[in-house]
Amino acid sequence: MSSKAVSINTVPGYVDKPGSDDQQYLSELLHKRLIDPKRAAIAKRATQAKENVRKGRCKTGSAKDLRSDLNG
């Protein structure tokens, strides 16, 4: 595989050339590359949330409890 950089505008032309299996693979590859950073960010936020719970920085309760806390 060549490491030559191509313009984003030329990619659709390359996608039209391969067979449908290659097009499906490319679609799945791009989809995964877009999702992976989001998944990592969610995992990081979950770790932070667990740490906040562990340190007692969070409270549990119902929506009614939340409204009571917000309204004083």
PDB file of N, H, CA, C and O in Angstrom:
ATOM      1  N   MET A   1       0.846  -1.177   0.000  1.00  0.00           N
ATOM      2  CA  MET A   1       0.000   0.000   0.000  1.00  0.00           C
ATOM      3  C   MET A   1       0.887   1.234   0.000  1.00  0.00           C
ATOM      4  O   MET A   1       1.876   1.293   0.730  1.00  0.00           O
ATOM      5  N   SER A   2       0.541   2.200  -0.803  1.00  0.00           N
ATOM      6  H   SER A   2      -0.262   2.152  -1.397  1.00  0.00           H
ATOM      7  CA  SER A   2       1.300   3.436  -0.909  1.00  0.00           C
ATOM      8  C   SER A   2       0.979   4.363   0.258  1.00  0.00           C
ATOM      9  O   SER A   2      -0.146   4.394   0.756  1.00  0.00           O
ATOM     10  N   SER A   3       1.992   5.119   0.683  1.00  0.00           N
ATOM     11  H   SER A   3       2.906   5.093   0.278  1.00  0.00           H
ATOM     12  CA  SER A   3       1.784   6.066   1.769  1.00  0.00           C
ATOM     13  C   SER A   3       1.599   7.478   1.227  1.00  0.00           C
ATOM     14  O   SER A   3       1.692   8.450   1.977  1.00  0.00           O
ATOM     15  N   LYS A   4       1.340   7.596  -0.065  1.00  0.00           N
ATOM     16  H   LYS A   4       1.264   6.807  -0.675  1.00  0.00           H
ATOM     17  CA  LYS A   4       1.150   8.892  -0.696  1.00  0.00           C
ATOM     18  C   LYS A   4      -0.147   9.529  -0.184  1.00  0.00           C
ATOM     19  O   LYS A   4      -1.198   8.889  -0.178  1.00  0.00           O
ATOM     20  N   ALA A   5      -0.066  10.766   0.236  1.00  0.00           N
ATOM     21  H   ALA A   5       0.788  11.286   0.231  1.00  0.00           H
ATOM     22  CA  ALA A   5      -1.244  11.489   0.719  1.00  0.00           C
ATOM     23  C   ALA A   5      -2.132  11.853  -0.462  1.00  0.00           C
ATOM     24  O   ALA A   5      -1.654  12.210  -1.539  1.00  0.00           O
ATOM     25  N   VAL A   6      -3.435  11.754  -0.233  1.00  0.00           N
ATOM     26  H   VAL A   6      -3.824  11.463   0.641  1.00  0.00           H
ATOM     27  CA  VAL A   6      -4.391  12.134  -1.265  1.00  0.00           C
ATOM     28  C   VAL A   6      -5.368  13.140  -0.680  1.00  0.00           C
ATOM     29  O   VAL A   6      -5.598  13.180   0.529  1.00  0.00           O
ATOM     30  N   SER A   7      -5.923  13.935  -1.544  1.00  0.00           N
ATOM     31  H   SER A   7      -5.736  13.902  -2.526  1.00  0.00           H
ATOM     32  CA  SER A   7      -6.933  14.903  -1.135  1.00  0.00           C
ATOM     33  C   SER A   7      -8.215  14.161  -0.759  1.00  0.00           C
ATOM     34  O   SER A   7      -8.545  13.136  -1.355  1.00  0.00           O
ATOM     35  N   ILE A   8      -8.923  14.680   0.221  1.00  0.00           N
ATOM     36  H   ILE A   8      -8.654  15.513   0.705  1.00  0.00           H
ATOM     37  CA  ILE A   8     -10.185  14.067   0.623  1.00  0.00           C
ATOM     38  C   ILE A   8     -11.171  14.030  -0.550  1.00  0.00           C
ATOM     39  O   ILE A   8     -12.044  13.164  -0.609  1.00  0.00           O
ATOM     40  N   ASN A   9     -11.026  14.956  -1.457  1.00  0.00           N
ATOM     41  H   ASN A   9     -10.318  15.660  -1.409  1.00  0.00           H
ATOM     42  CA  ASN A   9     -11.922  15.005  -2.613  1.00  0.00           C
ATOM     43  C   ASN A   9     -11.662  13.877  -3.606  1.00  0.00           C
ATOM     44  O   ASN A   9     -12.531  13.572  -4.423  1.00  0.00           O
ATOM     45  N   THR A  10     -10.487  13.252  -3.554  1.00  0.00           N
ATOM     46  H   THR A  10      -9.781  13.500  -2.890  1.00  0.00           H
ATOM     47  CA  THR A  10     -10.196  12.157  -4.479  1.00  0.00           C
ATOM     48  C   THR A  10     -10.654  10.807  -3.936  1.00  0.00           C
ATOM     49  O   THR A  10     -10.749   9.838  -4.689  1.00  0.00           O
ATOM     50  N   VAL A  11     -10.936  10.734  -2.646  1.00  0.00           N
ATOM     51  H   VAL A  11     -10.859  11.521  -2.034  1.00  0.00           H
ATOM     52  CA  VAL A  11     -11.321   9.459  -2.033  1.00  0.00           C
ATOM     53  C   VAL A  11     -12.573   8.868  -2.663  1.00  0.00           C
ATOM     54  O   VAL A  11     -12.585   7.670  -2.946  1.00  0.00           O
ATOM     55  N   PRO A  12     -13.635   9.649  -2.898  1.00  0.00           N
ATOM     56  CA  PRO A  12     -14.828   9.033  -3.512  1.00  0.00           C
ATOM     57  C   PRO A  12     -14.540   8.359  -4.847  1.00  0.00           C
ATOM     58  O   PRO A  12     -15.163   7.351  -5.177  1.00  0.00           O
ATOM     59  N   GLY A  13     -13.612   8.899  -5.611  1.00  0.00           N
ATOM     60  H   GLY A  13     -13.106   9.719  -5.342  1.00  0.00           H
ATOM     61  CA  GLY A  13     -13.243   8.267  -6.876  1.00  0.00           C
ATOM     62  C   GLY A  13     -12.604   6.908  -6.673  1.00  0.00           C
ATOM     63  O   GLY A  13     -12.846   5.989  -7.455  1.00  0.00           O
ATOM     64  N   TYR A  14     -11.782   6.762  -5.622  1.00  0.00           N
ATOM     65  H   TYR A  14     -11.585   7.508  -4.986  1.00  0.00           H
ATOM     66  CA  TYR A  14     -11.168   5.481  -5.312  1.00  0.00           C
ATOM     67  C   TYR A  14     -12.205   4.491  -4.797  1.00  0.00           C
ATOM     68  O   TYR A  14     -12.126   3.296  -5.083  1.00  0.00           O
ATOM     69  N   VAL A  15     -13.159   4.981  -4.050  1.00  0.00           N
ATOM     70  H   VAL A  15     -13.223   5.951  -3.817  1.00  0.00           H
ATOM     71  CA  VAL A  15     -14.178   4.110  -3.465  1.00  0.00           C
ATOM     72  C   VAL A  15     -15.063   3.517  -4.546  1.00  0.00           C
ATOM     73  O   VAL A  15     -15.541   2.391  -4.406  1.00  0.00           O
ATOM     74  N   ASP A  16     -15.284   4.251  -5.616  1.00  0.00           N
ATOM     75  H   ASP A  16     -14.895   5.166  -5.730  1.00  0.00           H
ATOM     76  CA  ASP A  16     -16.122   3.751  -6.706  1.00  0.00           C
ATOM     77  C   ASP A  16     -15.460   2.601  -7.456  1.00  0.00           C
ATOM     78  O   ASP A  16     -16.154   1.795  -8.076  1.00  0.00           O
ATOM     79  N   LYS A  17     -14.136   2.508  -7.413  1.00  0.00           N
ATOM     80  H   LYS A  17     -13.572   3.162  -6.910  1.00  0.00           H
ATOM     81  CA  LYS A  17     -13.414   1.509  -8.192  1.00  0.00           C
ATOM     82  C   LYS A  17     -13.473   0.098  -7.610  1.00  0.00           C
ATOM     83  O   LYS A  17     -13.706  -0.842  -8.369  1.00  0.00           O
ATOM     84  N   PRO A  18     -13.272  -0.107  -6.287  1.00  0.00           N
ATOM     85  CA  PRO A  18     -13.255  -1.477  -5.781  1.00  0.00           C
ATOM     86  C   PRO A  18     -14.637  -2.130  -5.814  1.00  0.00           C
ATOM     87  O   PRO A  18     -15.655  -1.476  -6.040  1.00  0.00           O
ATOM     88  N   GLY A  19     -14.633  -3.436  -5.581  1.00  0.00           N
ATOM     89  H   GLY A  19     -13.806  -3.967  -5.398  1.00  0.00           H
ATOM     90  CA  GLY A  19     -15.894  -4.168  -5.527  1.00  0.00           C
ATOM     91  C   GLY A  19     -16.671  -3.801  -4.277  1.00  0.00           C
ATOM     92  O   GLY A  19     -16.171  -3.093  -3.403  1.00  0.00           O
ATOM     93  N   SER A  20     -17.895  -4.291  -4.204  1.00  0.00           N
ATOM     94  H   SER A  20     -18.301  -4.866  -4.914  1.00  0.00           H
ATOM     95  CA  SER A  20     -18.770  -3.925  -3.092  1.00  0.00           C
ATOM     96  C   SER A  20     -18.216  -4.409  -1.753  1.00  0.00           C
ATOM     97  O   SER A  20     -18.442  -3.756  -0.734  1.00  0.00           O
ATOM     98  N   ASP A  21     -17.492  -5.542  -1.723  1.00  0.00           N
ATOM     99  H   ASP A  21     -17.309  -6.072  -2.551  1.00  0.00           H
ATOM    100  CA  ASP A  21     -16.897  -6.012  -0.473  1.00  0.00           C
ATOM    101  C   ASP A  21     -15.869  -5.016   0.047  1.00  0.00           C
ATOM    102  O   ASP A  21     -15.813  -4.746   1.247  1.00  0.00           O
ATOM    103  N   ASP A  22     -15.062  -4.472  -0.846  1.00  0.00           N
ATOM    104  H   ASP A  22     -15.107  -4.691  -1.821  1.00  0.00           H
ATOM    105  CA  ASP A  22     -14.064  -3.489  -0.449  1.00  0.00           C
ATOM    106  C   ASP A  22     -14.734  -2.197   0.012  1.00  0.00           C
ATOM    107  O   ASP A  22     -14.273  -1.562   0.960  1.00  0.00           O
ATOM    108  N   GLN A  23     -15.807  -1.812  -0.648  1.00  0.00           N
ATOM    109  H   GLN A  23     -16.182  -2.328  -1.418  1.00  0.00           H
ATOM    110  CA  GLN A  23     -16.529  -0.615  -0.253  1.00  0.00           C
ATOM    111  C   GLN A  23     -17.124  -0.794   1.145  1.00  0.00           C
ATOM    112  O   GLN A  23     -17.078   0.124   1.964  1.00  0.00           O
ATOM    113  N   GLN A  24     -17.678  -1.970   1.412  1.00  0.00           N
ATOM    114  H   GLN A  24     -17.715  -2.715   0.747  1.00  0.00           H
ATOM    115  CA  GLN A  24     -18.251  -2.261   2.728  1.00  0.00           C
ATOM    116  C   GLN A  24     -17.157  -2.229   3.797  1.00  0.00           C
ATOM    117  O   GLN A  24     -17.355  -1.678   4.880  1.00  0.00           O
ATOM    118  N   TYR A  25     -16.013  -2.817   3.488  1.00  0.00           N
ATOM    119  H   TYR A  25     -15.852  -3.265   2.608  1.00  0.00           H
ATOM    120  CA  TYR A  25     -14.887  -2.813   4.427  1.00  0.00           C
ATOM    121  C   TYR A  25     -14.449  -1.386   4.732  1.00  0.00           C
ATOM    122  O   TYR A  25     -14.225  -1.041   5.893  1.00  0.00           O
ATOM    123  N   LEU A  26     -14.325  -0.558   3.705  1.00  0.00           N
ATOM    124  H   LEU A  26     -14.507  -0.838   2.763  1.00  0.00           H
ATOM    125  CA  LEU A  26     -13.906   0.828   3.889  1.00  0.00           C
ATOM    126  C   LEU A  26     -14.924   1.581   4.741  1.00  0.00           C
ATOM    127  O   LEU A  26     -14.548   2.362   5.615  1.00  0.00           O
ATOM    128  N   SER A  27     -16.181   1.352   4.494  1.00  0.00           N
ATOM    129  H   SER A  27     -16.486   0.717   3.784  1.00  0.00           H
ATOM    130  CA  SER A  27     -17.236   1.986   5.277  1.00  0.00           C
ATOM    131  C   SER A  27     -17.131   1.603   6.749  1.00  0.00           C
ATOM    132  O   SER A  27     -17.211   2.465   7.623  1.00  0.00           O
ATOM    133  N   GLU A  28     -16.953   0.313   7.024  1.00  0.00           N
ATOM    134  H   GLU A  28     -16.887  -0.388   6.314  1.00  0.00           H
ATOM    135  CA  GLU A  28     -16.824  -0.162   8.402  1.00  0.00           C
ATOM    136  C   GLU A  28     -15.564   0.385   9.068  1.00  0.00           C
ATOM    137  O   GLU A  28     -15.584   0.738  10.248  1.00  0.00           O
ATOM    138  N   LEU A  29     -14.475   0.454   8.315  1.00  0.00           N
ATOM    139  H   LEU A  29     -14.459   0.167   7.357  1.00  0.00           H
ATOM    140  CA  LEU A  29     -13.216   0.976   8.844  1.00  0.00           C
ATOM    141  C   LEU A  29     -13.367   2.439   9.255  1.00  0.00           C
ATOM    142  O   LEU A  29     -12.954   2.825  10.349  1.00  0.00           O
ATOM    143  N   LEU A  30     -13.950   3.240   8.393  1.00  0.00           N
ATOM    144  H   LEU A  30     -14.286   2.927   7.505  1.00  0.00           H
ATOM    145  CA  LEU A  30     -14.154   4.651   8.707  1.00  0.00           C
ATOM    146  C   LEU A  30     -15.092   4.818   9.901  1.00  0.00           C
ATOM    147  O   LEU A  30     -14.861   5.659  10.770  1.00  0.00           O
ATOM    148  N   HIS A  31     -16.136   4.022   9.932  1.00  0.00           N
ATOM    149  H   HIS A  31     -16.324   3.340   9.226  1.00  0.00           H
ATOM    150  CA  HIS A  31     -17.094   4.077  11.034  1.00  0.00           C
ATOM    151  C   HIS A  31     -16.396   3.780  12.365  1.00  0.00           C
ATOM    152  O   HIS A  31     -16.600   4.489  13.350  1.00  0.00           O
ATOM    153  N   LYS A  32     -15.587   2.747  12.387  1.00  0.00           N
ATOM    154  H   LYS A  32     -15.421   2.171  11.587  1.00  0.00           H
ATOM    155  CA  LYS A  32     -14.860   2.384  13.615  1.00  0.00           C
ATOM    156  C   LYS A  32     -13.872   3.467  14.019  1.00  0.00           C
ATOM    157  O   LYS A  32     -13.716   3.753  15.207  1.00  0.00           O
ATOM    158  N   ARG A  33     -13.211   4.066  13.053  1.00  0.00           N
ATOM    159  H   ARG A  33     -13.338   3.833  12.088  1.00  0.00           H
ATOM    160  CA  ARG A  33     -12.233   5.120  13.376  1.00  0.00           C
ATOM    161  C   ARG A  33     -12.921   6.356  13.937  1.00  0.00           C
ATOM    162  O   ARG A  33     -12.323   7.088  14.725  1.00  0.00           O
ATOM    163  N   LEU A  34     -14.150   6.597  13.550  1.00  0.00           N
ATOM    164  H   LEU A  34     -14.636   6.003  12.909  1.00  0.00           H
ATOM    165  CA  LEU A  34     -14.888   7.723  14.100  1.00  0.00           C
ATOM    166  C   LEU A  34     -15.428   7.411  15.486  1.00  0.00           C
ATOM    167  O   LEU A  34     -15.509   8.299  16.335  1.00  0.00           O
ATOM    168  N   ILE A  35     -15.795   6.166  15.721  1.00  0.00           N
ATOM    169  H   ILE A  35     -15.729   5.445  15.032  1.00  0.00           H
ATOM    170  CA  ILE A  35     -16.392   5.767  16.993  1.00  0.00           C
ATOM    171  C   ILE A  35     -15.343   5.575  18.081  1.00  0.00           C
ATOM    172  O   ILE A  35     -15.599   5.918  19.236  1.00  0.00           O
ATOM    173  N   ASP A  36     -14.192   5.049  17.758  1.00  0.00           N
ATOM    174  H   ASP A  36     -13.983   4.771  16.820  1.00  0.00           H
ATOM    175  CA  ASP A  36     -13.175   4.728  18.770  1.00  0.00           C
ATOM    176  C   ASP A  36     -12.798   5.918  19.663  1.00  0.00           C
ATOM    177  O   ASP A  36     -12.733   5.742  20.880  1.00  0.00           O
ATOM    178  N   PRO A  37     -12.549   7.116  19.125  1.00  0.00           N
ATOM    179  CA  PRO A  37     -12.235   8.237  20.025  1.00  0.00           C
ATOM    180  C   PRO A  37     -13.410   8.599  20.942  1.00  0.00           C
ATOM    181  O   PRO A  37     -13.210   8.973  22.097  1.00  0.00           O
ATOM    182  N   LYS A  38     -14.620   8.485  20.423  1.00  0.00           N
ATOM    183  H   LYS A  38     -14.783   8.180  19.485  1.00  0.00           H
ATOM    184  CA  LYS A  38     -15.796   8.766  21.250  1.00  0.00           C
ATOM    185  C   LYS A  38     -15.901   7.739  22.375  1.00  0.00           C
ATOM    186  O   LYS A  38     -16.189   8.083  23.522  1.00  0.00           O
ATOM    187  N   ARG A  39     -15.666   6.495  22.036  1.00  0.00           N
ATOM    188  H   ARG A  39     -15.431   6.215  21.105  1.00  0.00           H
ATOM    189  CA  ARG A  39     -15.712   5.426  23.040  1.00  0.00           C
ATOM    190  C   ARG A  39     -14.650   5.657  24.120  1.00  0.00           C
ATOM    191  O   ARG A  39     -14.915   5.453  25.305  1.00  0.00           O
ATOM    192  N   ALA A  40     -13.470   6.074  23.719  1.00  0.00           N
ATOM    193  H   ALA A  40     -13.255   6.240  22.757  1.00  0.00           H
ATOM    194  CA  ALA A  40     -12.403   6.340  24.681  1.00  0.00           C
ATOM    195  C   ALA A  40     -12.777   7.503  25.596  1.00  0.00           C
ATOM    196  O   ALA A  40     -12.494   7.463  26.794  1.00  0.00           O
ATOM    197  N   ALA A  41     -13.412   8.538  25.042  1.00  0.00           N
ATOM    198  H   ALA A  41     -13.641   8.571  24.069  1.00  0.00           H
ATOM    199  CA  ALA A  41     -13.829   9.683  25.856  1.00  0.00           C
ATOM    200  C   ALA A  41     -14.900   9.271  26.863  1.00  0.00           C
ATOM    201  O   ALA A  41     -14.884   9.721  28.009  1.00  0.00           O
ATOM    202  N   ILE A  42     -15.827   8.418  26.438  1.00  0.00           N
ATOM    203  H   ILE A  42     -15.840   8.053  25.507  1.00  0.00           H
ATOM    204  CA  ILE A  42     -16.868   7.933  27.345  1.00  0.00           C
ATOM    205  C   ILE A  42     -16.251   7.099  28.461  1.00  0.00           C
ATOM    206  O   ILE A  42     -16.640   7.227  29.622  1.00  0.00           O
ATOM    207  N   ALA A  43     -15.301   6.252  28.116  1.00  0.00           N
ATOM    208  H   ALA A  43     -14.986   6.148  27.173  1.00  0.00           H
ATOM    209  CA  ALA A  43     -14.634   5.421  29.121  1.00  0.00           C
ATOM    210  C   ALA A  43     -13.885   6.289  30.124  1.00  0.00           C
ATOM    211  O   ALA A  43     -13.904   6.011  31.323  1.00  0.00           O
ATOM    212  N   LYS A  44     -13.227   7.338  29.640  1.00  0.00           N
ATOM    213  H   LYS A  44     -13.212   7.564  28.666  1.00  0.00           H
ATOM    214  CA  LYS A  44     -12.512   8.242  30.534  1.00  0.00           C
ATOM    215  C   LYS A  44     -13.482   8.934  31.480  1.00  0.00           C
ATOM    216  O   LYS A  44     -13.210   9.057  32.674  1.00  0.00           O
ATOM    217  N   ARG A  45     -14.611   9.383  30.949  1.00  0.00           N
ATOM    218  H   ARG A  45     -14.833   9.283  29.979  1.00  0.00           H
ATOM    219  CA  ARG A  45     -15.615  10.061  31.773  1.00  0.00           C
ATOM    220  C   ARG A  45     -16.206   9.087  32.793  1.00  0.00           C
ATOM    221  O   ARG A  45     -16.480   9.484  33.925  1.00  0.00           O
ATOM    222  N   ALA A  46     -16.406   7.840  32.422  1.00  0.00           N
ATOM    223  H   ALA A  46     -16.183   7.518  31.502  1.00  0.00           H
ATOM    224  CA  ALA A  46     -16.920   6.832  33.357  1.00  0.00           C
ATOM    225  C   ALA A  46     -15.931   6.603  34.488  1.00  0.00           C
ATOM    226  O   ALA A  46     -16.327   6.462  35.645  1.00  0.00           O
ATOM    227  N   THR A  47     -14.654   6.566  34.159  1.00  0.00           N
ATOM    228  H   THR A  47     -14.333   6.681  33.220  1.00  0.00           H
ATOM    229  CA  THR A  47     -13.616   6.405  35.189  1.00  0.00           C
ATOM    230  C   THR A  47     -13.644   7.589  36.150  1.00  0.00           C
ATOM    231  O   THR A  47     -13.540   7.409  37.363  1.00  0.00           O
ATOM    232  N   GLN A  48     -13.783   8.793  35.615  1.00  0.00           N
ATOM    233  H   GLN A  48     -13.867   8.940  34.630  1.00  0.00           H
ATOM    234  CA  GLN A  48     -13.873   9.983  36.453  1.00  0.00           C
ATOM    235  C   GLN A  48     -15.107   9.921  37.357  1.00  0.00           C
ATOM    236  O   GLN A  48     -15.037  10.266  38.537  1.00  0.00           O
ATOM    237  N   ALA A  49     -16.227   9.484  36.801  1.00  0.00           N
ATOM    238  H   ALA A  49     -16.284   9.203  35.843  1.00  0.00           H
ATOM    239  CA  ALA A  49     -17.460   9.394  37.576  1.00  0.00           C
ATOM    240  C   ALA A  49     -17.319   8.377  38.711  1.00  0.00           C
ATOM    241  O   ALA A  49     -17.757   8.628  39.833  1.00  0.00           O
ATOM    242  N   LYS A  50     -16.711   7.236  38.414  1.00  0.00           N
ATOM    243  H   LYS A  50     -16.356   7.031  37.502  1.00  0.00           H
ATOM    244  CA  LYS A  50     -16.490   6.226  39.452  1.00  0.00           C
ATOM    245  C   LYS A  50     -15.614   6.779  40.572  1.00  0.00           C
ATOM    246  O   LYS A  50     -15.857   6.515  41.750  1.00  0.00           O
ATOM    247  N   GLU A  51     -14.602   7.544  40.199  1.00  0.00           N
ATOM    248  H   GLU A  51     -14.405   7.759  39.242  1.00  0.00           H
ATOM    249  CA  GLU A  51     -13.712   8.142  41.183  1.00  0.00           C
ATOM    250  C   GLU A  51     -14.475   9.149  42.050  1.00  0.00           C
ATOM    251  O   GLU A  51     -14.269   9.208  43.262  1.00  0.00           O
ATOM    252  N   ASN A  52     -15.346   9.933  41.433  1.00  0.00           N
ATOM    253  H   ASN A  52     -15.513   9.885  40.448  1.00  0.00           H
ATOM    254  CA  ASN A  52     -16.150  10.885  42.193  1.00  0.00           C
ATOM    255  C   ASN A  52     -17.087  10.175  43.164  1.00  0.00           C
ATOM    256  O   ASN A  52     -17.280  10.640  44.287  1.00  0.00           O
ATOM    257  N   VAL A  53     -17.659   9.072  42.752  1.00  0.00           N
ATOM    258  H   VAL A  53     -17.502   8.694  41.840  1.00  0.00           H
ATOM    259  CA  VAL A  53     -18.518   8.292  43.638  1.00  0.00           C
ATOM    260  C   VAL A  53     -17.691   7.721  44.786  1.00  0.00           C
ATOM    261  O   VAL A  53     -18.106   7.768  45.944  1.00  0.00           O
ATOM    262  N   ARG A  54     -16.523   7.184  44.458  1.00  0.00           N
ATOM    263  H   ARG A  54     -16.185   7.146  43.517  1.00  0.00           H
ATOM    264  CA  ARG A  54     -15.655   6.595  45.475  1.00  0.00           C
ATOM    265  C   ARG A  54     -15.247   7.629  46.527  1.00  0.00           C
ATOM    266  O   ARG A  54     -15.151   7.312  47.713  1.00  0.00           O
ATOM    267  N   LYS A  55     -15.010   8.856  46.089  1.00  0.00           N
ATOM    268  H   LYS A  55     -15.087   9.113  45.126  1.00  0.00           H
ATOM    269  CA  LYS A  55     -14.578   9.907  47.008  1.00  0.00           C
ATOM    270  C   LYS A  55     -15.755  10.614  47.691  1.00  0.00           C
ATOM    271  O   LYS A  55     -15.553  11.544  48.472  1.00  0.00           O
ATOM    272  N   GLY A  56     -16.966  10.177  47.400  1.00  0.00           N
ATOM    273  H   GLY A  56     -17.130   9.421  46.766  1.00  0.00           H
ATOM    274  CA  GLY A  56     -18.138  10.762  48.044  1.00  0.00           C
ATOM    275  C   GLY A  56     -18.523  12.133  47.519  1.00  0.00           C
ATOM    276  O   GLY A  56     -19.168  12.910  48.223  1.00  0.00           O
ATOM    277  N   ARG A  57     -18.140  12.428  46.313  1.00  0.00           N
ATOM    278  H   ARG A  57     -17.616  11.796  45.742  1.00  0.00           H
ATOM    279  CA  ARG A  57     -18.460  13.728  45.711  1.00  0.00           C
ATOM    280  C   ARG A  57     -19.828  13.738  45.040  1.00  0.00           C
ATOM    281  O   ARG A  57     -20.262  14.768  44.525  1.00  0.00           O
ATOM    282  N   CYS A  58     -20.504  12.600  45.045  1.00  0.00           N
ATOM    283  H   CYS A  58     -20.151  11.763  45.463  1.00  0.00           H
ATOM    284  CA  CYS A  58     -21.791  12.464  44.373  1.00  0.00           C
ATOM    285  C   CYS A  58     -22.866  12.065  45.373  1.00  0.00           C
ATOM    286  O   CYS A  58     -22.587  11.461  46.409  1.00  0.00           O
ATOM    287  N   LYS A  59     -24.076  12.410  45.043  1.00  0.00           N
ATOM    288  H   LYS A  59     -24.304  12.901  44.202  1.00  0.00           H
ATOM    289  CA  LYS A  59     -25.218  12.007  45.854  1.00  0.00           C
ATOM    290  C   LYS A  59     -26.142  11.176  44.975  1.00  0.00           C
ATOM    291  O   LYS A  59     -26.160  11.327  43.754  1.00  0.00           O
ATOM    292  N   THR A  60     -26.903  10.304  45.606  1.00  0.00           N
ATOM    293  H   THR A  60     -26.889  10.180  46.599  1.00  0.00           H
ATOM    294  CA  THR A  60     -27.901   9.545  44.886  1.00  0.00           C
ATOM    295  C   THR A  60     -29.276  10.005  45.334  1.00  0.00           C
ATOM    296  O   THR A  60     -29.441  10.531  46.434  1.00  0.00           O
ATOM    297  N   GLY A  61     -30.245   9.803  44.483  1.00  0.00           N
ATOM    298  H   GLY A  61     -30.110   9.375  43.590  1.00  0.00           H
ATOM    299  CA  GLY A  61     -31.605  10.173  44.837  1.00  0.00           C
ATOM    300  C   GLY A  61     -32.492  10.217  43.612  1.00  0.00           C
ATOM    301  O   GLY A  61     -32.072   9.904  42.498  1.00  0.00           O
ATOM    302  N   SER A  62     -33.706  10.606  43.845  1.00  0.00           N
ATOM    303  H   SER A  62     -34.047  10.861  44.750  1.00  0.00           H
ATOM    304  CA  SER A  62     -34.699  10.674  42.773  1.00  0.00           C
ATOM    305  C   SER A  62     -34.693  12.067  42.142  1.00  0.00           C
ATOM    306  O   SER A  62     -33.980  12.962  42.595  1.00  0.00           O
ATOM    307  N   ALA A  63     -35.487  12.233  41.104  1.00  0.00           N
ATOM    308  H   ALA A  63     -36.066  11.506  40.736  1.00  0.00           H
ATOM    309  CA  ALA A  63     -35.637  13.543  40.483  1.00  0.00           C
ATOM    310  C   ALA A  63     -36.242  14.523  41.481  1.00  0.00           C
ATOM    311  O   ALA A  63     -35.899  15.705  41.493  1.00  0.00           O
ATOM    312  N   LYS A  64     -37.124  14.031  42.297  1.00  0.00           N
ATOM    313  H   LYS A  64     -37.403  13.071  42.287  1.00  0.00           H
ATOM    314  CA  LYS A  64     -37.738  14.873  43.333  1.00  0.00           C
ATOM    315  C   LYS A  64     -36.663  15.368  44.307  1.00  0.00           C
ATOM    316  O   LYS A  64     -36.661  16.538  44.690  1.00  0.00           O
ATOM    317  N   ASP A  65     -35.755  14.480  44.704  1.00  0.00           N
ATOM    318  H   ASP A  65     -35.757  13.529  44.393  1.00  0.00           H
ATOM    319  CA  ASP A  65     -34.661  14.877  45.587  1.00  0.00           C
ATOM    320  C   ASP A  65     -33.785  15.961  44.933  1.00  0.00           C
ATOM    321  O   ASP A  65     -33.363  16.911  45.592  1.00  0.00           O
ATOM    322  N   LEU A  66     -33.530  15.806  43.665  1.00  0.00           N
ATOM    323  H   LEU A  66     -33.873  15.034  43.130  1.00  0.00           H
ATOM    324  CA  LEU A  66     -32.724  16.782  42.934  1.00  0.00           C
ATOM    325  C   LEU A  66     -33.427  18.139  42.928  1.00  0.00           C
ATOM    326  O   LEU A  66     -32.806  19.162  43.215  1.00  0.00           O
ATOM    327  N   ARG A  67     -34.697  18.147  42.608  1.00  0.00           N
ATOM    328  H   ARG A  67     -35.201  17.316  42.376  1.00  0.00           H
ATOM    329  CA  ARG A  67     -35.445  19.405  42.609  1.00  0.00           C
ATOM    330  C   ARG A  67     -35.407  20.066  43.984  1.00  0.00           C
ATOM    331  O   ARG A  67     -35.256  21.283  44.092  1.00  0.00           O
ATOM    332  N   SER A  68     -35.544  19.260  45.028  1.00  0.00           N
ATOM    333  H   SER A  68     -35.666  18.271  44.940  1.00  0.00           H
ATOM    334  CA  SER A  68     -35.498  19.809  46.389  1.00  0.00           C
ATOM    335  C   SER A  68     -34.136  20.436  46.675  1.00  0.00           C
ATOM    336  O   SER A  68     -34.060  21.514  47.264  1.00  0.00           O
ATOM    337  N   ASP A  69     -33.066  19.769  46.260  1.00  0.00           N
ATOM    338  H   ASP A  69     -33.128  18.893  45.781  1.00  0.00           H
ATOM    339  CA  ASP A  69     -31.727  20.306  46.466  1.00  0.00           C
ATOM    340  C   ASP A  69     -31.519  21.607  45.683  1.00  0.00           C
ATOM    341  O   ASP A  69     -30.906  22.550  46.185  1.00  0.00           O
ATOM    342  N   LEU A  70     -32.027  21.646  44.467  1.00  0.00           N
ATOM    343  H   LEU A  70     -32.524  20.880  44.060  1.00  0.00           H
ATOM    344  CA  LEU A  70     -31.839  22.830  43.627  1.00  0.00           C
ATOM    345  C   LEU A  70     -32.662  24.021  44.127  1.00  0.00           C
ATOM    346  O   LEU A  70     -32.238  25.172  44.023  1.00  0.00           O
ATOM    347  N   ASN A  71     -33.830  23.727  44.663  1.00  0.00           N
ATOM    348  H   ASN A  71     -34.175  22.792  44.747  1.00  0.00           H
ATOM    349  CA  ASN A  71     -34.716  24.800  45.141  1.00  0.00           C
ATOM    350  C   ASN A  71     -34.417  25.226  46.558  1.00  0.00           C
ATOM    351  O   ASN A  71     -34.990  26.196  47.055  1.00  0.00           O
ATOM    352  N   GLY A  72     -33.528  24.510  47.210  1.00  0.00           N
ATOM    353  H   GLY A  72     -33.063  23.722  46.807  1.00  0.00           H
ATOM    354  CA  GLY A  72     -33.121  24.866  48.565  1.00  0.00           C
ATOM    355  C   GLY A  72     -34.106  24.427  49.544  1.00  0.00           C
ATOM    356  O   GLY A  72     -33.924  24.645  50.742  1.00  0.00           O
TER     357      GLY A  72
END
